Amino acid sequence: MKKYRVVFHLTEIERANLALNNVRNLLAELGEDQVDAEVVTNSEGVKALLKSSPRSEGIDELSAKGVRFVLCSKSLKAMGLEKSEFVTIAEVVPSGTGELVKKQAEGWAYVRP
């Protein structure tokens, strides 16, 4: 079992690089085997997980280290986007806010870069 559980909340595309760097730095400091990390995207933040995003390689790299990436289905619907437009490792959840509340209720630390 991993020691630390952290959920990162990404709502702005402009903060995507910062969020990914925060995740990388956390894994480097605490150890990949000591951290469960999830990046929850909603609003404009979902665009960071598009296949066409310049960040897709870094997302794949972090996913290989166990980081989970999720998309808010309500944000996708509001923007007229389809799951097929996003990196394959991205998972869709009913709502980003609901995912955040569940994680925090389970004791996950919350970080908003």
Contacts in CASP RR format, 6 or more apart in sequence:
PFRMAT RR
TARGET T0000
AUTHOR 0000-0000-0000
METHOD contacts of the structure
MODEL  1
MKKYRVVFHLTEIERANLALNNVRNLLAELGEDQVDAEVVTNSEGVKALL
KSSPRSEGIDELSAKGVRFVLCSKSLKAMGLEKSEFVTIAEVVPSGTGEL
VKKQAEGWAYVRP
2 33 0 8 1.000
2 34 0 8 1.000
2 35 0 8 1.000
2 36 0 8 1.000
3 30 0 8 1.000
3 34 0 8 1.000
3 35 0 8 1.000
4 30 0 8 1.000
4 34 0 8 1.000
4 35 0 8 1.000
4 36 0 8 1.000
4 109 0 8 1.000
5 35 0 8 1.000
5 36 0 8 1.000
5 37 0 8 1.000
5 103 0 8 1.000
5 106 0 8 1.000
5 107 0 8 1.000
5 108 0 8 1.000
5 109 0 8 1.000
6 26 0 8 1.000
6 35 0 8 1.000
6 36 0 8 1.000
6 37 0 8 1.000
6 38 0 8 1.000
6 108 0 8 1.000
6 109 0 8 1.000
6 110 0 8 1.000
6 111 0 8 1.000
7 37 0 8 1.000
7 38 0 8 1.000
7 39 0 8 1.000
7 40 0 8 1.000
7 99 0 8 1.000
7 100 0 8 1.000
7 103 0 8 1.000
7 104 0 8 1.000
7 108 0 8 1.000
7 109 0 8 1.000
7 110 0 8 1.000
7 111 0 8 1.000
8 19 0 8 1.000
8 22 0 8 1.000
8 23 0 8 1.000
8 37 0 8 1.000
8 38 0 8 1.000
8 39 0 8 1.000
8 40 0 8 1.000
8 111 0 8 1.000
8 112 0 8 1.000
8 113 0 8 1.000
9 40 0 8 1.000
9 42 0 8 1.000
9 100 0 8 1.000
9 110 0 8 1.000
9 111 0 8 1.000
9 112 0 8 1.000
10 16 0 8 1.000
10 19 0 8 1.000
10 39 0 8 1.000
10 40 0 8 1.000
10 41 0 8 1.000
10 42 0 8 1.000
10 45 0 8 1.000
10 48 0 8 1.000
10 113 0 8 1.000
11 41 0 8 1.000
11 42 0 8 1.000
11 43 0 8 1.000
11 44 0 8 1.000
11 45 0 8 1.000
11 112 0 8 1.000
12 43 0 8 1.000
12 44 0 8 1.000
12 45 0 8 1.000
13 44 0 8 1.000
13 45 0 8 1.000
13 47 0 8 1.000
13 48 0 8 1.000
15 45 0 8 1.000
15 113 0 8 1.000
16 45 0 8 1.000
16 47 0 8 1.000
16 48 0 8 1.000
16 53 0 8 1.000
16 55 0 8 1.000
17 55 0 8 1.000
18 113 0 8 1.000
19 39 0 8 1.000
19 48 0 8 1.000
19 113 0 8 1.000
20 39 0 8 1.000
20 55 0 8 1.000
20 58 0 8 1.000
20 59 0 8 1.000
20 62 0 8 1.000
22 111 0 8 1.000
22 113 0 8 1.000
23 37 0 8 1.000
23 39 0 8 1.000
23 62 0 8 1.000
23 67 0 8 1.000
24 62 0 8 1.000
26 35 0 8 1.000
26 37 0 8 1.000
27 35 0 8 1.000
27 37 0 8 1.000
27 62 0 8 1.000
27 65 0 8 1.000
27 67 0 8 1.000
32 65 0 8 1.000
32 66 0 8 1.000
36 108 0 8 1.000
37 62 0 8 1.000
37 66 0 8 1.000
37 67 0 8 1.000
37 68 0 8 1.000
38 67 0 8 1.000
38 68 0 8 1.000
38 69 0 8 1.000
38 70 0 8 1.000
38 99 0 8 1.000
38 103 0 8 1.000
38 108 0 8 1.000
39 62 0 8 1.000
39 67 0 8 1.000
39 68 0 8 1.000
39 69 0 8 1.000
39 70 0 8 1.000
40 70 0 8 1.000
40 72 0 8 1.000
40 93 0 8 1.000
40 96 0 8 1.000
40 99 0 8 1.000
40 100 0 8 1.000
40 103 0 8 1.000
41 48 0 8 1.000
41 49 0 8 1.000
41 69 0 8 1.000
41 70 0 8 1.000
41 71 0 8 1.000
41 72 0 8 1.000
41 75 0 8 1.000
41 96 0 8 1.000
42 71 0 8 1.000
42 72 0 8 1.000
42 74 0 8 1.000
42 75 0 8 1.000
42 95 0 8 1.000
42 96 0 8 1.000
42 97 0 8 1.000
43 72 0 8 1.000
43 75 0 8 1.000
45 75 0 8 1.000
46 71 0 8 1.000
46 72 0 8 1.000
46 75 0 8 1.000
46 76 0 8 1.000
46 79 0 8 1.000
46 81 0 8 1.000
46 86 0 8 1.000
47 53 0 8 1.000
48 55 0 8 1.000
48 59 0 8 1.000
49 55 0 8 1.000
49 56 0 8 1.000
49 59 0 8 1.000
49 69 0 8 1.000
49 71 0 8 1.000
49 86 0 8 1.000
49 87 0 8 1.000
49 90 0 8 1.000
50 56 0 8 1.000
50 85 0 8 1.000
50 86 0 8 1.000
50 87 0 8 1.000
51 85 0 8 1.000
51 86 0 8 1.000
51 87 0 8 1.000
52 85 0 8 1.000
53 59 0 8 1.000
53 87 0 8 1.000
56 87 0 8 1.000
59 69 0 8 1.000
59 87 0 8 1.000
59 89 0 8 1.000
60 87 0 8 1.000
60 89 0 8 1.000
62 69 0 8 1.000
63 69 0 8 1.000
63 87 0 8 1.000
63 89 0 8 1.000
68 91 0 8 1.000
69 87 0 8 1.000
69 89 0 8 1.000
69 90 0 8 1.000
69 91 0 8 1.000
70 90 0 8 1.000
70 91 0 8 1.000
70 92 0 8 1.000
70 93 0 8 1.000
70 96 0 8 1.000
70 99 0 8 1.000
71 83 0 8 1.000
71 86 0 8 1.000
71 90 0 8 1.000
71 91 0 8 1.000
71 92 0 8 1.000
71 93 0 8 1.000
72 92 0 8 1.000
72 93 0 8 1.000
72 95 0 8 1.000
72 96 0 8 1.000
72 97 0 8 1.000
72 99 0 8 1.000
73 92 0 8 1.000
73 93 0 8 1.000
73 94 0 8 1.000
73 95 0 8 1.000
74 94 0 8 1.000
74 95 0 8 1.000
74 96 0 8 1.000
75 81 0 8 1.000
75 96 0 8 1.000
76 82 0 8 1.000
76 83 0 8 1.000
76 92 0 8 1.000
83 90 0 8 1.000
83 92 0 8 1.000
93 99 0 8 1.000
100 110 0 8 1.000
103 110 0 8 1.000
104 110 0 8 1.000
END
